[in-house]
Amino acid sequence: MTKADLIDEVSKLAELTRKDSEVIVETIFDSIVRSLRVGDKIEIRGFGSFRTRQRKPRVGRNPKTGERVEVPAKKIPFFKPSKELKDLVNTGGGQAPAPPAAPAPPAPA
């Protein structure tokens, strides 16, 4: 799903204009980015949490030339899905998982 698809989906489900839906989606994304920039953790119950992790400086290699390159320390965004989201994804949208197959009858001797 792309951002445009998400905007269309919000527009349909909330019965809003596409422009209003775009403002809503952009505002949510901007709020998440602003919070992560200042080091805040965002927790959306039933969905997951966003936070930043600090990466240490390291020495990398340029894949084209093989030359050593100093990679500076940086913050990276990290998303951790909630248990509810994991369960929904693994059960196909809230449906119960398929029961295990019955064992095969023993082969005749």
N, C-alpha and C positions, 0 to 999 in steps of 0.2 A: 504494500500500500504506500502510495506517495503522499506528500503533504496535500497536493491538490485533491486526491481521492479522499483524504481525511476531511478536508473542508467540505467537499460535496456530501459526504456522509453526515456530517454535523448539520449541514443545511437541510437535508431531507428529514432527519430524525427530529430536529428541533423546530422544523417548519419556519426557518429563518431565510433571509436572502443570502445569497452566496457571499456578498460583501460583508454582512454581519458575521457570518460564520468564519470568514477569513480573519476578521479582527479578533474574534474569540480565540482561534487556534494560534495566531501569531502572539497574542497577549500571554497565553499559557506558556508557549515556548520561550518567549522573552523573559518571563518571570523565572522560569527554571534556570536559564543561562545566567541571569543576574545573581540569583541565589548561589549558584555554584561558583561564580567568580569571586564572591566574598567569603567562600568557604562554608556556607550553610549546607545542611543536609535537607533534602526534600523527601518527605515520606507521604506516599499516597496509599492509604489503607486499601487492601485488596488488590493492589496493582504492583507496588514495589517502591524502592527508594533509590534516589540519585544522590551521589556524593562524589567528591574528588579524592584521588589518590596521588601521593607524591612519588614521582619516579626519580631515582638518584641519577647523577651524571654518570656517563659511561663512555667507553671508547667503542665506536662502531667502525664499519668498513664501507667504503663506497663500492657498491657491487660492480660498477663499470670498470673502475681502475684498481680496486683492491687497496686503495690508499686509506690510512687510518683517519678517522674523523671523530672529533670530540663532540659528543651529544650532551647538551646541557640538561640540568635538572628541569623537570616540568611537572605541572599538575595535569592529570588526565581525568575526564569524567568517567564514572563507573555506575552502572545500573545493576541493582540486585532485585530480581523479581520476588514477589511475595509467595508464600506457600499457596494461597488461593489461586494466583495466576498460574503457577506451575500445575496445580491440579486441574484447572480448567483447560489448559493446553493439552495435558496428557489424557484427559477423558473425552476430548472432542466437544468442548463447549458445554459442559455441565451434564452430559449424558453419562450414564453409568458405563463403566468399562465392560467389555464383552466377557462373559464367563469363560473360564478355562475349558478347553476341549475335554471331552470325556476320554478316559484311557481306552486304548484299543483292546479288543478282546484278545485273549491269549491265542497264539497260533496252535493249530492241532499238532500233536506229537507224532 
